[in-house]
């Protein structure tokens, strides 16, 4: 269980570190720009990379902890007919399945970017690295969604308890 928590929380800590670096870099860029009229040239591409890490690193965690933003306009209707479990399972399965189309495209684009040898303008970071991270995160999210959908469908009583556990 200790290793599971570590595996689930590691991307969250990565996103937190990226966000912290983004805050420090933005502060330094604003001070340098305002005080010395010398902006940090690399800030633009670092901002893009750090925002991508911040957003995409937590997607599998959000899926596993069922923390997605939800609009509950139809909850009373589904609860009345006792279809909430089926609805949740089908939504996870359909959304997880639909994510495999962008997953394929992301891996294709990452491969193309790597073959071209594209690098960022100022720092020279190979562009396929952030693209690969995004592709990996979306792949893990799709797999987590399908796994959650199957778990809800096959083990509804145990799943509510397990998936309600927040990985914090």
VENBEL-V198037 format. One record per residue. PSI is psi in degrees with one decimal (* if undefined). OMEGA is omega in radians with two decimals (NA if undefined). Layout:
psi = {PSI;PSI}
omega = {OMEGA;OMEGA}
This chain:
psi = {-34.7;-42.8;-34.2;-45.8;-39.7;-45.1;-38.0;-34.8;-17.8;-45.5;-30.0;-41.4;-36.4;-44.9;-39.8;-41.6;-41.2;-41.2;-39.6;-44.6;-38.0;-41.3;-44.8;-45.4;-42.4;-42.9;-48.3;-38.5;-42.2;-42.8;-46.8;-38.6;-44.0;-43.3;-39.5;0.9;40.5;82.9;156.6;111.9;-35.6;-7.7;-35.4;-50.3;-31.9;-36.4;-45.8;-45.4;-44.5;-35.7;-40.8;-43.3;-44.7;-43.8;-51.7;-23.2;-32.3;-3.4;-46.0;-37.6;-43.1;-39.1;-48.2;-33.7;3.3;46.5;18.0;155.1;131.1;142.8;122.2;40.8;-30.3;6.1;-42.6;-36.5;-47.5;-37.4;-40.1;-40.2;9.5;46.6;9.3;-41.2;-45.0;-42.0;-47.9;-44.8;-46.1;-39.5;-44.1;-44.1;-45.0;-47.4;-40.4;-41.8;-42.0;-27.7;-18.0;-20.7;-52.1;-29.5;-47.7;-42.4;-41.0;-43.6;-37.3;-45.8;-37.5;-42.1;-42.3;-43.8;-40.0;-41.3;-30.7;-21.1;25.7;138.4;160.3;156.7;-46.5;-42.4;-28.9;25.8;130.4;128.1;-17.9;-19.6;-53.3;-36.5;-40.6;-37.8;-42.6;-44.9;-42.4;-43.0;-42.4;-35.7;-47.8;-37.3;-44.0;-44.3;-41.1;-40.0;-45.5;-42.6;-42.5;-43.4;-44.4;-40.4;-42.0;-39.9;-42.2;-33.2;64.9;-39.3;-39.9;-31.4;-39.7;-39.6;-45.3;-46.7;-17.5;-18.1;121.8;136.5;16.0;*}
omega = {3.14;-3.14;3.08;3.10;3.12;-3.14;-3.11;-3.08;-3.11;3.09;3.11;3.09;3.07;3.12;3.12;3.11;3.11;3.11;3.11;3.09;3.11;3.11;3.13;-3.12;3.13;3.10;-3.13;3.12;3.14;3.12;-3.13;-3.12;-3.07;-3.04;-3.00;-3.08;-3.11;-3.14;3.07;-3.06;-3.08;-3.03;-3.10;-3.11;3.05;3.10;3.13;-3.11;-3.10;3.07;3.10;3.10;-3.12;-3.09;-2.97;-3.14;-3.06;-3.10;3.10;3.13;3.11;3.13;-3.10;-3.13;3.13;-3.10;3.14;3.05;-3.09;3.04;-3.00;-3.12;-3.08;-3.09;-3.11;3.12;3.13;3.10;-3.13;-3.12;3.11;-3.14;-3.08;-3.13;3.12;3.11;-3.12;-3.13;-3.12;3.11;3.11;-3.12;-3.13;-3.13;3.09;3.10;3.14;3.14;-3.12;3.04;3.08;3.09;3.12;3.13;-3.14;3.11;3.10;3.13;3.11;3.12;3.12;3.14;3.12;-3.11;3.10;-3.12;-3.13;3.07;3.11;-2.97;-3.01;-3.03;3.14;3.08;3.08;-3.04;3.13;-3.14;3.07;3.12;3.10;3.10;3.11;3.13;3.12;-3.14;3.13;3.07;3.11;3.12;3.12;3.12;3.10;3.13;3.13;3.12;3.10;3.13;3.11;3.13;3.11;-3.11;-3.04;-3.09;-3.00;-3.08;3.13;-3.06;-3.14;-3.14;-3.08;-3.10;3.06;3.11;3.07;-3.02;-3.08;NA}
